[in-house]
């Protein structure tokens, strides 16, 4: 495969063709599409501990739920992380129900986010 110098934006059809050619050359048994790269990038950000609100902005998601999908994909890596709330659990003996309801400003890792919907967390 020859080296391609990109001097302008690529249209979707061109990107699809390049990825299809790469699949053929690599004799890949996996289905790789352009979105595979986006998914891999986002999952890597989650695995490296990047803030979900920052990832949401990078990916251009309107709703955080779309971004949380990538966090679910990274779950096996995240299971090895230490949960800072474990100490609270040990002190209280069990989790209670926590609610954030119609908060005007929710701060997480220094990133502000308007929270318009009710969020419930239940830990048992």
N, C-alpha and C positions, 0 to 999 in steps of 0.2 A: 504494500500500500504506500503510495507516494505521500510526501509531506504536503499539507495544504496550508497556504498562508491566508489567513482570514483578514480581509481589509475592510469589511462592512458587516452589517447584521445579516444573519442567515435566516431564510424563510423556513417555515415548518417542514415543507417537503424536502428541502436540502438536508436538514438535520435528520429527518427520518431515513433518507437515503444513505447518509454517512453511517448511521447506527446499524442499518441493515447490512451494509457492506462490511462493517467491523464484525458483526455477528458471523457472517459467512467466512471471513478470513480467519477468525479465531475458532471456527467450528464449534461454537458454543451450543451446549445442549439446553441452556436456560433461555427463556424469552427475555430479551433485553430491548426495551423501548426508551425513547428519550426521557420519559417520566421516571424511569429507573434511577437515573442520575440525580434527579431532584429529590427522590425519596431517600436515596443513599446519603446525599448531602444533609438533609434534614435530620435523619436518624443519627448520623455522626455527630451533629451539633448537640442533640439530646444526650447522647452517650458521653460527650465531653463535658456535660453539665451546664450547657448554655441555658439561659433563662427562656422559658416557653413564650413569654410575651415578646422577647427580642426575635425569636425564631418566627413567630407569627408575622411580625413586621417585615422580616427579610423575605419570607415566602409570599407576602401579600395576601394572607388569609383574612377575610372579613370577620370570621368567628374563631375563637380559640379552640373550639371543638375539632376543627379541621387539623389544627396543629397538634392537639393531644393524641391524634391518631399515630403520629410519629413516636410519641413517648411510649405508646403501647408496643410498638415494634421494637423499641430498645429495652423493653422490660427485663430480658435475661441479664443484660449488663447492669441495669439499675438494681437488681436484686442483691448484688454484692456490695452496694453502698450502705453506709451506716445511716440509720434513721435517727435524727436528733430527738425525735419525739418518744423514742423508746424509754428514755429516762423518766419522762412524764408518766408513761404507762406503768413503769415499775413503781413510781411513787403513789399513783392513784389506784392501782390494781385493775382498772378497766377504763375503757374509753367511754366518753359520753357523746351525745349527739351535739355537733357543732353546726351553727348556721351563720351564714353571712347573708343578710337580706337587704337588698336595695342600698348597698353602700355607695356613697357618692364618689368616693375615691379609695381604691384598694392599692396599697403599695406592696410590691413584691420585688426584692432585689433592686430597689431604687427605680423601678419602672412603674409609672402610674397607669392604671387601667380603670375605666369606668365600668362598674359592675352593675348591670341593670336587672339581672335575673337572680332568683334565689338559688343558692348553692347549698346542698346538704352533704355532710360527711358523716358516715357511720362506720365506726371501727369496733369490731367485736373480737 
